[in-house]
Amino acid sequence: MKFPATCAIALFFFVASSACASALPQRTDSWPLWENYKRRFVAHEGRVIDWHSNGCTTSEGQAYALFFALVANDPSTFKNILDWTQANLAQGSLRVQLPAWRWEQVSGLGGEVTDLNSASDADLWIAYVLISAGRAWKVPDYTSLGRLLAERIAQEEVVTLPSGGAMLLPGRKGFQVDSQTYVVNPSYLVPQLLRGLSAEMPQGPWGTIAGNFPTMLSKEVGNGFAMDWVSYQATTGYSPTVGTGSEPGGSYDAIRVYLWAGMLDPQSPEYNDLLRSLSGMEQYMRNHPIPPERVAPDGRIISDQSPVGFSAAVTPFLLAAGNTRGATEQQARLKKELSAVTGLYGKEPRYYDQNLALFAEGWADERFRFDSSGRLQLQWRK
């Protein structure tokens, strides 16, 4: 299905990702931004490196790179990333172990896992991408591995909230405060992935979690803005909480919520509810040139100077909300901050900005889509 103004956005992103082109080239199967990202952030053995966080590697980075490799029809890079992830984050196999979320270089010792706890958003992406890759590339081992990982996620990271139904916690440990109180991260719940896993494994909790998601994002929780961390209590429901930050609010985690909402198929069950719940951001962008970096739970803007990746993340959301002028302003910012030297965004390209841009650009260029049931549709398979 075509989205309003999609072609214009796709044209922008294609030209921007070919920074040295002097004329509009014909569309090819290559994806310049992904190739530039690989050169900067993906080691030959398949480790994704966040250079601005002491060269660490996270399960999130591995998961996103698996998705981009699939979208780019890059099976060799996909295999390298998967092999490194299993060997270094999952004690050899995702069949028996959720991946640890953080790995770091250790002086004189190579590298090691420095936090064994899991990160459920990465786990969800890996499971979903493996199932999708198995189908697209006709590799049954990927499909079976993805299904086993999804089952393990359901066993180890999903709980039944008192009076609240099934919910995905951010990790195996540390997010149940007491028998009535839990901490969750809205950006970890990607509705497309939850619906896709529900279609693949209807006996699992995924459809129920997806159905509960809009309540977590209701306007009463963040005054029309997504929050980084939310607490659930049986008697009062959802409310903003501190999480891993120093104060409640929406920032570097929450920016992904707008991205996921913008990339939803309009026929998805959560589509309209999510757009209504996030109306604070849409209204803000009608009068401001870039998204805020940090928002308080009452909607007050704490910092209005966000990095370039935030502009990429809100572009699909603004299109979905009908704010084409706001989307055009974000395009202009992205074009201005694209380096002709690196082919990446920002004078000192940061890992997180590029990931947000890869999602937004790939979607805008129609390299991928999610249908209303959450299944991944790939341009190279058409």
C-alpha positions as CSV (number, residue, x, y, z in Angstrom):
1,M,0.0,0.0,0.0
2,K,1.2,3.5,-0.8
3,F,1.3,6.1,1.9
4,P,0.7,9.8,1.5
5,A,3.8,11.6,0.2
6,T,5.8,8.4,0.3
7,C,7.2,8.9,-3.1
8,A,8.5,12.3,-2.3
9,I,10.2,11.1,0.9
10,A,11.6,8.1,-0.9
11,L,13.1,10.3,-3.6
12,F,14.7,12.5,-0.9
13,F,16.2,9.6,1.0
14,F,17.5,8.0,-2.2
15,V,19.3,11.1,-3.4
16,A,20.6,11.8,0.2
17,S,22.1,8.4,0.5
18,S,23.9,8.9,-2.8
19,A,25.6,12.1,-1.7
20,C,28.1,12.3,-4.5
21,A,25.6,11.9,-7.3
22,S,25.1,14.9,-9.5
23,A,22.0,13.6,-11.2
24,L,19.2,11.3,-10.2
25,P,20.5,7.7,-10.8
26,Q,18.3,4.8,-11.6
27,R,17.2,2.7,-8.7
28,T,19.4,-0.3,-8.0
29,D,19.4,-3.1,-5.5
30,S,22.3,-1.5,-3.6
31,W,21.7,0.4,-0.4
32,P,24.5,3.0,0.0
33,L,23.6,3.9,3.6
34,W,23.8,0.3,4.7
35,E,27.1,-0.1,2.9
36,N,28.5,3.0,4.6
37,Y,27.2,1.9,7.9
38,K,28.9,-1.5,7.6
39,R,32.2,0.1,6.8
40,R,32.0,2.3,9.9
41,F,30.3,0.2,12.5
42,V,30.4,-3.5,11.5
43,A,33.6,-5.5,12.0
44,H,34.5,-8.2,9.5
45,E,33.6,-10.9,12.0
46,G,30.1,-9.5,12.5
47,R,30.3,-7.4,15.6
48,V,28.5,-4.1,15.5
49,I,30.6,-1.4,17.3
50,D,29.2,1.7,19.1
51,W,32.4,3.8,18.9
52,H,30.9,6.6,21.1
53,S,30.2,4.1,24.0
54,N,33.8,2.9,24.4
55,G,33.5,0.5,21.4
56,C,30.9,-1.7,23.1
57,T,28.5,-4.0,21.4
58,T,24.9,-4.5,22.4
59,S,22.3,-7.1,21.5
60,E,20.3,-4.2,20.1
61,G,23.0,-3.3,17.6
62,Q,23.3,-6.9,16.5
63,A,19.5,-7.2,16.1
64,Y,19.1,-4.1,14.1
65,A,22.0,-5.0,11.8
66,L,20.4,-8.4,11.2
67,F,17.3,-6.6,10.1
68,F,19.1,-4.2,7.8
69,A,21.1,-7.1,6.2
70,L,17.9,-8.9,5.4
71,V,16.4,-5.8,3.9
72,A,19.5,-5.3,1.8
73,N,19.5,-9.0,0.7
74,D,23.0,-9.4,2.2
75,P,23.0,-13.0,3.5
76,S,26.8,-13.2,4.0
77,T,26.8,-10.2,6.4
78,F,23.7,-11.6,8.0
79,K,25.4,-14.9,8.8
80,N,28.5,-13.2,10.2
81,I,26.4,-11.0,12.5
82,L,24.3,-14.0,13.6
83,D,27.3,-16.2,14.2
84,W,29.1,-13.6,16.3
85,T,25.9,-12.9,18.3
86,Q,25.5,-16.6,19.1
87,A,29.1,-17.2,19.9
88,N,29.7,-14.1,22.1
89,L,26.3,-13.1,23.5
90,A,24.4,-16.4,23.8
91,Q,27.1,-18.8,25.0
92,G,27.2,-20.5,21.7
93,S,23.5,-20.8,20.7
94,L,20.3,-18.8,20.7
95,R,18.5,-22.1,21.0
96,V,19.4,-22.4,24.6
97,Q,20.2,-18.9,25.8
98,L,18.8,-15.4,25.5
99,P,21.6,-13.1,24.4
100,A,23.4,-10.9,26.9
101,W,22.8,-7.3,26.2
102,R,26.3,-5.8,26.5
103,W,29.8,-6.9,25.5
104,E,32.9,-4.8,25.8
105,Q,36.6,-4.8,24.9
106,V,38.8,-5.7,27.9
107,S,42.4,-4.5,27.8
108,G,44.7,-7.4,27.0
109,L,41.9,-9.9,27.1
110,G,40.0,-9.3,23.8
111,G,36.4,-8.9,25.0
112,E,33.7,-10.3,27.2
113,V,30.1,-9.9,28.3
114,T,29.9,-7.2,30.9
115,D,26.2,-7.5,31.6
116,L,24.5,-10.9,31.4
117,N,20.9,-9.5,31.6
118,S,18.9,-9.7,28.4
119,A,17.3,-6.8,26.5
120,S,13.9,-7.9,25.3
121,D,13.6,-5.5,22.4
122,A,16.8,-7.0,20.8
123,D,15.5,-10.5,21.5
124,L,12.2,-9.7,19.9
125,W,13.9,-8.2,16.8
126,I,16.2,-11.2,16.5
127,A,13.4,-13.7,16.7
128,Y,11.2,-11.8,14.2
129,V,14.1,-11.3,11.8
130,L,15.2,-14.9,11.9
131,I,11.7,-16.1,11.1
132,S,11.4,-13.6,8.3
133,A,14.9,-14.5,6.9
134,G,14.0,-18.2,7.0
135,R,11.0,-17.5,4.8
136,A,12.7,-15.0,2.5
137,W,15.9,-16.9,1.9
138,K,14.4,-20.4,2.3
139,V,16.6,-21.3,5.2
140,P,14.5,-23.5,7.6
141,D,17.2,-23.4,10.3
142,Y,16.7,-19.7,10.6
143,T,12.9,-20.1,11.0
144,S,13.2,-22.8,13.6
145,L,15.8,-20.8,15.5
146,G,13.6,-17.7,15.5
147,R,10.6,-19.7,16.7
148,L,12.6,-21.3,19.6
149,L,13.9,-17.9,20.6
150,A,10.4,-16.4,20.6
151,E,9.3,-19.3,22.8
152,R,12.2,-18.5,25.2
153,I,11.3,-14.8,25.3
154,A,7.7,-15.8,26.2
155,Q,9.0,-18.0,29.0
156,E,11.6,-15.7,30.5
157,E,10.6,-12.1,29.6
158,V,6.8,-12.1,29.5
159,V,4.7,-11.7,32.6
160,T,1.0,-11.4,33.4
161,L,0.4,-8.0,35.0
162,P,-2.2,-8.1,37.8
163,S,-5.4,-6.8,36.2
164,G,-3.4,-5.9,33.1
165,G,-2.8,-8.9,30.9
166,A,0.3,-10.2,29.2
167,M,3.3,-7.8,29.0
168,L,6.9,-7.9,27.8
169,L,9.3,-6.8,30.4
170,P,12.6,-5.1,29.3
171,G,14.7,-8.0,30.4
172,R,14.9,-11.2,32.4
173,K,15.8,-9.5,35.7
174,G,15.3,-6.2,37.5
175,F,11.9,-5.0,36.3
176,Q,9.5,-6.4,38.8
177,V,9.5,-4.0,41.8
178,D,7.1,-6.1,43.8
179,S,4.1,-8.4,43.3
180,Q,2.0,-5.4,42.1
181,T,4.5,-3.1,40.4
182,Y,6.5,-3.6,37.2
183,V,8.7,-1.3,35.0
184,V,8.3,-1.4,31.2
185,N,9.8,0.4,28.2
186,P,7.3,1.4,25.5
187,S,10.0,1.5,22.8
188,Y,10.7,-2.2,23.4
189,L,7.2,-3.1,22.3
190,V,7.3,-2.9,18.5
191,P,3.7,-3.5,17.4
192,Q,4.6,-4.8,13.9
193,L,6.9,-7.5,15.5
194,L,4.3,-8.5,18.1
195,R,1.6,-8.9,15.4
196,G,4.0,-10.7,13.1
197,L,4.9,-13.2,15.9
198,S,1.2,-13.6,16.7
199,A,0.5,-14.5,13.1
200,E,3.4,-17.0,13.1
201,M,2.7,-18.4,16.6
202,P,-0.9,-17.7,17.5
203,Q,-0.8,-19.6,20.8
204,G,1.8,-17.2,22.1
205,P,1.2,-14.0,24.1
206,W,2.2,-11.7,21.3
207,G,-1.3,-10.6,20.1
208,T,-2.4,-9.9,23.7
209,I,0.7,-7.8,24.3
210,A,0.2,-5.8,21.1
211,G,-3.4,-5.2,22.2
212,N,-2.3,-3.8,25.6
213,F,0.3,-1.5,24.1
214,P,-1.9,1.5,23.3
215,T,-3.0,1.7,26.9
216,M,0.6,2.1,27.9
217,L,0.9,5.1,25.5
218,S,-2.5,6.8,26.3
219,K,-2.4,10.5,26.4
220,E,-2.9,10.4,30.2
221,V,0.5,8.8,30.6
222,G,2.7,11.2,28.7
223,N,0.4,14.1,27.7
224,G,0.7,13.1,24.1
225,F,4.4,12.2,24.1
226,A,6.0,8.8,24.5
227,M,7.9,8.1,27.7
228,D,11.2,6.2,28.0
229,W,10.1,4.2,31.0
230,V,6.6,3.5,32.4
231,S,5.6,1.9,35.7
232,Y,2.6,-0.4,36.0
233,Q,0.7,-0.8,39.3
234,A,-2.4,-2.9,39.7
235,T,-4.4,-0.1,41.4
236,T,-3.4,2.9,39.3
237,G,-2.3,1.5,35.9
238,Y,0.5,3.1,33.9
239,S,2.5,6.2,34.8
240,P,5.9,7.6,33.8
241,T,8.8,6.5,35.9
242,V,12.6,6.9,36.2
243,G,13.7,3.6,34.7
244,T,17.4,3.9,34.1
245,G,17.5,7.7,33.9
246,S,17.6,10.4,36.5
247,E,14.0,11.6,36.0
248,P,10.9,10.5,34.2
249,G,10.4,11.7,30.6
250,G,10.7,10.9,26.9
251,S,14.0,11.0,25.1
252,Y,16.5,8.6,23.4
253,D,14.4,5.5,24.1
254,A,11.0,7.0,23.4
255,I,12.0,8.5,20.0
256,R,11.7,5.0,18.6
257,V,8.0,4.8,19.5
258,Y,7.2,7.4,16.9
259,L,9.3,5.5,14.3
260,W,7.5,2.2,15.0
261,A,4.1,4.0,14.9
262,G,4.9,5.7,11.6
263,M,5.9,2.5,9.9
264,L,2.7,0.7,10.9
265,D,0.3,-0.4,8.1
266,P,-2.8,1.9,8.4
267,Q,-4.9,-1.3,8.7
268,S,-3.1,-2.4,11.8
269,P,-5.3,-2.7,14.8
270,E,-3.2,-0.3,16.9
271,Y,-2.7,2.3,14.2
272,N,-5.3,5.0,15.0
273,D,-5.0,4.6,18.7
274,L,-1.2,5.1,18.6
275,L,-1.5,8.2,16.4
276,R,-4.0,9.7,18.9
277,S,-1.9,8.8,21.9
278,L,1.2,10.5,20.3
279,S,-0.6,13.7,19.2
280,G,1.6,15.9,21.5
281,M,4.6,15.2,19.3
282,E,2.6,15.9,16.1
283,Q,1.3,19.2,17.4
284,Y,4.7,20.2,18.6
285,M,6.2,19.6,15.2
286,R,3.7,21.9,13.6
287,N,5.5,24.8,15.2
288,H,9.1,23.7,15.7
289,P,11.8,22.8,13.2
290,I,13.2,19.7,14.9
291,P,11.9,17.2,17.5
292,P,12.7,17.8,21.2
293,E,15.5,15.9,22.7
294,R,13.8,15.5,26.1
295,V,10.2,15.9,27.2
296,A,8.8,15.9,30.7
297,P,5.7,13.7,31.5
298,D,3.5,16.8,31.6
299,G,4.5,17.7,28.0
300,R,7.0,20.4,29.0
301,I,10.0,20.5,26.7
302,I,13.2,20.1,28.8
303,S,15.6,20.2,25.8
304,D,14.7,21.2,22.3
305,Q,18.0,20.4,20.5
306,S,17.9,16.8,19.4
307,P,20.5,14.9,17.3
308,V,19.9,14.3,13.6
309,G,18.6,10.7,14.2
310,F,15.5,12.1,15.9
311,S,14.5,13.8,12.7
312,A,14.8,10.6,10.8
313,A,12.8,8.8,13.4
314,V,9.8,11.2,13.3
315,T,9.6,11.4,9.5
316,P,7.4,8.3,9.0
317,F,5.3,9.4,12.0
318,L,4.7,12.9,10.6
319,L,3.7,11.4,7.3
320,A,1.2,9.0,9.0
321,A,-0.2,12.0,10.9
322,G,-0.6,14.0,7.7
323,N,2.0,16.6,8.7
324,T,3.9,16.7,5.4
325,R,5.4,20.1,6.0
326,G,7.0,18.8,9.2
327,A,8.3,15.8,7.3
328,T,9.8,18.1,4.7
329,E,11.6,20.1,7.3
330,Q,13.1,16.9,8.7
331,Q,14.2,15.9,5.2
332,A,16.0,19.3,4.8
333,R,17.8,18.7,8.1
334,L,18.9,15.3,7.1
335,K,20.1,16.4,3.7
336,K,22.1,19.2,5.4
337,E,23.8,16.8,7.9
338,L,24.7,14.0,5.4
339,S,28.5,13.8,5.0
340,A,29.8,13.5,1.5
341,V,32.9,12.0,3.0
342,T,31.4,9.1,5.0
343,G,27.9,8.9,3.5
344,L,26.6,8.9,7.0
345,Y,24.7,11.5,9.1
346,G,26.5,14.0,11.3
347,K,30.0,15.4,11.3
348,E,31.0,12.6,13.7
349,P,28.5,9.9,12.7
350,R,27.0,8.2,15.8
351,Y,25.8,4.6,15.8
352,Y,22.3,5.4,17.1
353,D,21.6,8.2,14.6
354,Q,22.5,5.9,11.7
355,N,20.3,3.1,13.0
356,L,17.3,5.4,13.2
357,A,18.1,6.7,9.7
358,L,18.4,3.2,8.2
359,F,14.9,2.3,9.5
360,A,13.4,5.6,8.2
361,E,15.2,5.5,4.8
362,G,14.6,1.9,4.1
363,W,10.9,2.4,4.8
364,A,10.7,5.6,2.8
365,D,12.4,3.9,-0.2
366,E,9.9,1.1,0.1
367,R,12.8,-1.4,0.6
368,F,10.5,-2.9,3.3
369,R,7.0,-2.7,4.6
370,F,5.0,-4.4,7.4
371,D,1.6,-5.6,6.4
372,S,-1.4,-5.3,8.7
373,S,-0.7,-8.7,10.2
374,G,2.9,-7.7,10.9
375,R,4.6,-9.8,8.2
376,L,7.7,-8.3,6.6
377,Q,7.4,-7.4,2.9
378,L,10.7,-7.0,1.1
379,Q,11.3,-5.0,-2.0
380,W,13.9,-7.4,-3.4
381,R,11.5,-10.3,-3.3
382,K,8.9,-8.7,-5.6
